[in-house]
């Protein structure tokens, strides 16, 4: 099947009502031993790791090569291509991913664009016959994540989520199995942590210039195209609602995914609420830098804590949750590696069970403690997440993926629903918040840590009040809130033609 440039663009503009383009790929004609040609889309940041990952696989003889690069920034694109030119390797460059997707020589795409592009790029790619590796969070809103799952299944494509902790098969996966087999009794709480310092992005006065090298229309894509109201176009988009999802959907999605993994839940939570705010400074950011998300699963709650300020005002370190002989405690990490026999998590997961606690302090391992805080067991080991994707591309088995798009959708959506509660919330004094959560011990503990964290940073909560979001009830089957029209309206973005996530994939 062939197409010209004009017909391709007409089909992409019509994507709201159906399939936009399907190309016969070279991979469909090859045997499993042949080379898989990958295109990396967006490589000014995380995408650089995608390039390195596939280059390593190529050097290791895994039959995969980067054959195309795509970026809306001409400087970044030129620099990326120069690296291959020096090694006399032919790599095609594109500024518009739609043109890239016309190529029948591309078998798979690896997407590391800003969040608001993830869903549309993925759906267009699978419609064009490509397998996809897409960074986390896989979506910018709940609805489009489900559309990605539908598209992957409809076109029988392999779609891997960039939550690489899922490839910790001898580490975290074995710890999950150990807990789910009942070795520590009933799970009481699965707690995700993102204690990661985020500095102010500054305060501007009026629109800022767009870099000359950037095609701003393509950068905005499905999102709104308005003036740049922050100092930096790149990265700081994470802290704006139009393009990012805050640290909950940036760093936190990794730990949210692990926390849900332990619970074994395959639907969105029946209820969710949030408390938090952008605290400690005033800047152009919109998302919370300090936040608690409470997902009310029936088996056990999943609580997520975001602390974006340091351990003390103007400090350089972060607090951690430490597993000690007296249980889980909030304290500064003593030294680089902590005290002997004590494991902490600042960016990690802590799963409290009837018979002990599991601490996941990194992306590749877990430590099990008994009720007295004594280390019982340690799980360690991780595999190459990119290699897992390539292996699944060859086998054509979704079950071979460590992080299938369905897993990515559910964990990303847990971040989105928490943010919806936050955005619908009202400013409240600490006493009012405590009154509303006083019946839940775990929520109370999390809020006490939040107060302590903000107190160390000299934040006066009587003056700079936190936002308490409503408790939102959800139907996990339909992925719609119950009797919450305002919240339901926030499950789906409004898209800017022709960059529209299709109703029918």
ZAMARGU-4260 file (C-alpha; in steps of 0.2 Angstrom, whole numbers, plus 5000, padded with zeros to 4 digits):
<rodrens>
0) 5000/5000/5000 | 5007/5017/4996 | 5002/5035/4999 | 5008/5052/4995 | 5011/5067/5007
5) 4994/5076/5003 | 4983/5061/5006 | 4993/5056/5022 | 4989/5073/5029 | 4971/5073/5024
10) 4969/5056/5032 | 4978/5062/5048 | 4966/5076/5049 | 4951/5064/5048 | 4958/5053/5062
15) 4944/5059/5074 | 4932/5047/5065 | 4942/5032/5061 | 4958/5025/5055 | 4971/5038/5048
20) 4984/5027/5040 | 4990/5009/5039 | 5006/5005/5030 | 5014/4988/5026 | 5030/4988/5037
25) 5046/4980/5031 | 5046/4969/5047 | 5030/4960/5042 | 5040/4953/5027 | 5055/4948/5037
30) 5060/4932/5047 | 5063/4933/5066 | 5082/4934/5063 | 5081/4950/5053 | 5085/4968/5060
35) 5071/4978/5067 | 5072/4996/5062 | 5068/5008/5076 | 5064/5027/5075 | 5066/5037/5091
40) 5053/5052/5092 | 5059/5066/5104 | 5076/5064/5111 | 5081/5081/5119 | 5079/5072/5136
45) 5074/5055/5140 | 5074/5050/5122 | 5093/5050/5122 | 5092/5035/5134 | 5081/5027/5121
50) 5095/5029/5107 | 5108/5023/5119 | 5098/5008/5124 | 5095/5003/5106 | 5113/5006/5101
55) 5119/4995/5115 | 5107/4981/5109 | 5114/4983/5091 | 5132/4981/5097 | 5127/4966/5107
60) 5120/4958/5091 | 5102/4959/5095 | 5097/4963/5078 | 5090/4981/5081 | 5096/4997/5074
65) 5091/5016/5076 | 5086/5020/5058 | 5077/5036/5060 | 5077/5051/5072 | 5062/5064/5074
70) 5062/5080/5084 | 5053/5096/5082 | 5069/5105/5087 | 5081/5107/5072 | 5096/5109/5083
75) 5093/5093/5093 | 5089/5084/5077 | 5105/5090/5068 | 5116/5085/5083 | 5108/5068/5084
80) 5111/5064/5066 | 5129/5071/5067 | 5133/5057/5079 | 5128/5044/5067 | 5136/5053/5052
85) 5153/5052/5061 | 5151/5033/5062 | 5146/5033/5043 | 5129/5026/5048 | 5114/5031/5038
90) 5100/5037/5049 | 5085/5047/5042 | 5080/5063/5051 | 5062/5070/5052 | 5054/5085/5061
95) 5036/5079/5058 | 5032/5062/5065 | 5018/5060/5052 | 5031/5060/5038 | 5041/5047/5048
100) 5026/5036/5049 | 5024/5036/5030 | 5040/5026/5029 | 5038/5007/5026 | 5056/5004/5032
105) 5052/5008/5050 | 5046/4993/5060 | 5044/5001/5078 | 5044/5019/5086 | 5051/5024/5103
110) 5042/5039/5110 | 5049/5051/5122 | 5040/5067/5118 | 5031/5078/5131 | 5016/5069/5139
115) 5003/5077/5129 | 5009/5069/5113 | 5011/5051/5120 | 4993/5045/5116 | 4991/5052/5098
120) 5009/5047/5093 | 5006/5030/5099 | 4989/5028/5091 | 4995/5035/5074 | 5010/5023/5075
125) 5000/5007/5078 | 4988/5013/5064 | 5003/5015/5053 | 5008/4997/5057 | 5022/5000/5069
130) 5026/4993/5086 | 5028/5006/5100 | 5038/5009/5115 | 5031/5024/5124 | 5037/5034/5139
135) 5028/5036/5155 | 5015/5042/5159 | 5008/5034/5143 | 4994/5047/5143 | 4990/5065/5147
140) 4972/5060/5153 | 4962/5044/5157 | 4952/5043/5142 | 4966/5043/5129 | 4975/5030/5139
145) 4961/5018/5136 | 4961/5023/5118 | 4979/5017/5117 | 4974/5000/5124 | 4960/4998/5111
150) 4972/5003/5097 | 4985/4991/5102 | 4973/4977/5103 | 4964/4981/5087 | 4980/4981/5076
155) 4988/4967/5086 | 5003/4978/5090 | 5016/4977/5103 | 5016/4992/5114 | 5028/4993/5129
160) 5026/5006/5143 | 5042/5015/5149 | 5041/5009/5167 | 5057/5000/5168 | 5055/4993/5185
165) 5043/4980/5178 | 5059/4972/5170 | 5066/4969/5188 | 5061/4951/5186 | 5072/4943/5199
170) 5070/4958/5211 | 5054/4968/5212 | 5043/4955/5202 | 5049/4941/5215 | 5045/4952/5229
175) 5027/4955/5222 | 5025/4936/5220 | 5032/4933/5238 | 5019/4945/5245 | 5004/4940/5234
180) 5007/4921/5239 | 5003/4927/5257 | 5020/4925/5265 | 5018/4941/5275 | 4999/4939/5278
185) 4986/4952/5272 | 4992/4968/5264 | 4987/4983/5275 | 4994/4997/5264 | 5004/5000/5248
190) 5013/5017/5249 | 5022/5025/5235 | 5034/5039/5238 | 5041/5053/5227 | 5052/5063/5239
195) 5062/5072/5226 | 5067/5090/5227 | 5060/5102/5213 | 5066/5120/5213 | 5056/5135/5208
200) 5055/5137/5189 | 5055/5156/5192 | 5041/5169/5189 | 5040/5178/5172 | 5031/5194/5167
205) 5022/5191/5151 | 5025/5179/5136 | 5043/5173/5133 | 5051/5170/5116 | 5050/5153/5107
210) 5067/5146/5102 | 5070/5149/5084 | 5075/5131/5081 | 5058/5124/5087 | 5043/5121/5077
215) 5031/5127/5090 | 5015/5122/5081 | 5021/5104/5081 | 5028/5105/5099 | 5010/5110/5105
220) 5002/5097/5094 | 4986/5090/5103 | 4988/5103/5117 | 4983/5122/5116 | 4994/5133/5106
225) 4996/5149/5117 | 5010/5161/5122 | 5025/5153/5132 | 5022/5159/5150 | 5037/5151/5158
230) 5056/5154/5156 | 5059/5137/5148 | 5049/5129/5135 | 5057/5112/5138 | 5056/5101/5154
235) 5047/5114/5164 | 5031/5109/5154 | 5030/5095/5167 | 5023/5108/5180 | 5009/5114/5169
240) 4992/5106/5166 | 4991/5109/5148 | 5006/5098/5144 | 5012/5089/5160 | 5005/5080/5175
245) 5016/5086/5189 | 5028/5075/5199 | 5014/5063/5202 | 5014/5059/5183 | 5033/5062/5180
250) 5043/5053/5193 | 5029/5046/5203 | 5021/5036/5190 | 5035/5023/5192 | 5032/5021/5210
255) 5013/5022/5208 | 5015/5007/5196 | 5025/4997/5208 | 5012/5000/5222 | 4998/4995/5211
260) 5008/4980/5206 | 5009/4973/5224 | 4990/4975/5226 | 4987/4966/5210 | 4973/4978/5205
265) 4968/4979/5187 | 4955/4992/5188 | 4955/5011/5193 | 4952/5013/5212 | 4933/5014/5218
270) 4937/5031/5227 | 4951/5044/5226 | 4955/5060/5235 | 4969/5072/5236 | 4977/5085/5248
275) 4992/5096/5243 | 4998/5112/5234 | 5012/5121/5226 | 5021/5126/5242 | 5037/5135/5247
280) 5038/5147/5233 | 5028/5156/5220 | 5032/5153/5202 | 5025/5149/5185 | 5021/5131/5189
285) 5004/5125/5192 | 5005/5107/5198 | 5007/5102/5216 | 5024/5100/5223 | 5018/5093/5239
290) 5003/5081/5238 | 4995/5065/5245 | 4984/5054/5234 | 4973/5042/5243 | 4966/5027/5232
295) 4953/5018/5241 | 4955/5000/5235 | 4945/4987/5244 | 4959/4975/5247 | 4970/4989/5255
300) 4973/5008/5251 | 4986/5014/5240 | 4993/5030/5246 | 5005/5041/5237 | 5016/5055/5244
305) 5024/5069/5235 | 5037/5080/5244 | 5046/5092/5233 | 5055/5103/5245 | 5071/5098/5254
310) 5074/5091/5271 | 5076/5109/5278 | 5074/5126/5270 | 5087/5129/5257 | 5094/5112/5261
315) 5101/5100/5248 | 5095/5083/5254 | 5078/5074/5255 | 5069/5065/5270 | 5066/5047/5268
320) 5054/5034/5275 | 5065/5022/5285 | 5061/5004/5290 | 5068/5002/5308 | 5065/4990/5323
325) 5051/5002/5328 | 5042/5002/5311 | 5042/5014/5297 | 5049/5031/5302 | 5051/5048/5294
330) 5069/5054/5296 | 5083/5060/5286 | 5094/5047/5278 | 5110/5045/5289 | 5124/5046/5277
335) 5125/5041/5259 | 5119/5023/5262 | 5110/5023/5278 | 5114/5014/5294 | 5118/4995/5293
340) 5103/4985/5293 | 5092/5000/5289 | 5084/5002/5272 | 5075/5018/5267 | 5065/5024/5252
345) 5064/5042/5247 | 5059/5038/5229 | 5051/5021/5231 | 5038/5010/5238 | 5034/5003/5256
350) 5021/4989/5257 | 5015/4986/5275 | 5008/4969/5279 | 5001/4959/5294 | 5018/4950/5296
355) 5031/4962/5290 | 5035/4976/5278 | 5043/4976/5260 | 5054/4991/5255 | 5057/4995/5237
360) 5071/5008/5237 | 5075/5008/5219 | 5071/5001/5202 | 5078/4984/5203 | 5076/4976/5221
365) 5066/4975/5237 | 5070/4971/5255 | 5058/4961/5267 | 5058/4965/5285 | 5048/4956/5299
370) 5037/4964/5312 | 5053/4968/5323 | 5062/4977/5308 | 5074/4963/5305 | 5079/4959/5287
375) 5071/4943/5282 | 5074/4942/5263 | 5081/4952/5249 | 5077/4952/5230 | 5088/4959/5217
380) 5090/4959/5199 | 5084/4968/5183 | 5083/4965/5164 | 5085/4977/5150 | 5068/4985/5147
385) 5072/4989/5129 | 5077/4972/5125 | 5061/4965/5132 | 5052/4976/5120 | 5062/4970/5105
390) 5060/4952/5110 | 5041/4954/5111 | 5041/4962/5094 | 5049/4946/5087 | 5038/4934/5097
395) 5022/4944/5093 | 5016/4939/5110 | 5009/4953/5122 | 5011/4942/5137 | 5030/4943/5134
400) 5030/4961/5138 | 5035/4966/5155 | 5025/4982/5154 | 5011/4981/5142 | 5001/4996/5138
405) 4986/4991/5149 | 4997/4991/5164 | 5004/5008/5159 | 4986/5015/5156 | 4980/5009/5173
410) 4995/5016/5183 | 4995/5033/5173 | 4976/5034/5176 | 4978/5033/5195 | 4989/5048/5194
415) 4977/5057/5183 | 4962/5054/5194 | 4972/5060/5209 | 4976/5076/5200 | 4957/5078/5196
420) 4952/5078/5214 | 4966/5091/5217 | 4961/5102/5204 | 4943/5102/5210 | 4948/5105/5228
425) 4946/5120/5240 | 4959/5128/5251 | 4957/5122/5269 | 4966/5125/5286 | 4975/5110/5293
430) 4962/5108/5307 | 4948/5106/5294 | 4959/5093/5284 | 4963/5083/5300 | 4944/5083/5304
435) 4940/5075/5287 | 4953/5062/5287 | 4954/5058/5306 | 4945/5041/5304 | 4960/5034/5293
440) 4976/5030/5302 | 4987/5029/5287 | 4980/5045/5279 | 4983/5053/5296 | 5001/5047/5296
445) 5004/5054/5279 | 4997/5071/5283 | 5007/5072/5298 | 5023/5069/5288 | 5017/5082/5275
450) 5015/5095/5289 | 5032/5091/5296 | 5040/5092/5279 | 5032/5109/5276 | 5036/5115/5293
455) 5055/5111/5290 | 5053/5123/5275 | 5045/5136/5285 | 5028/5135/5276 | 5014/5142/5287
460) 4999/5132/5283 | 4987/5144/5292 | 4992/5157/5279 | 4997/5146/5264 | 4984/5134/5265
465) 4983/5117/5256 | 4970/5111/5244 | 4959/5097/5249 | 4950/5088/5235 | 4933/5080/5235
470) 4932/5061/5237 | 4928/5055/5220 | 4919/5038/5217 | 4923/5028/5201 | 4915/5014/5191
475) 4931/5004/5187 | 4922/4995/5173 | 4917/5011/5163 | 4932/5022/5170 | 4919/5035/5174
480) 4916/5044/5190 | 4899/5042/5198 | 4888/5057/5199 | 4902/5069/5196 | 4899/5078/5180
485) 4913/5091/5183 | 4926/5077/5187 | 4920/5067/5172 | 4923/5082/5160 | 4941/5081/5166
490) 4944/5063/5160 | 4946/5068/5142 | 4957/5083/5135 | 4951/5095/5122 | 4962/5093/5106
495) 4968/5105/5093 | 4965/5100/5075 | 4972/5091/5066 | 4981/5084/5081 | 4965/5075/5088
500) 4965/5058/5097 | 4952/5048/5088 | 4936/5043/5095 | 4937/5027/5085 | 4954/5020/5083
</rodrens>
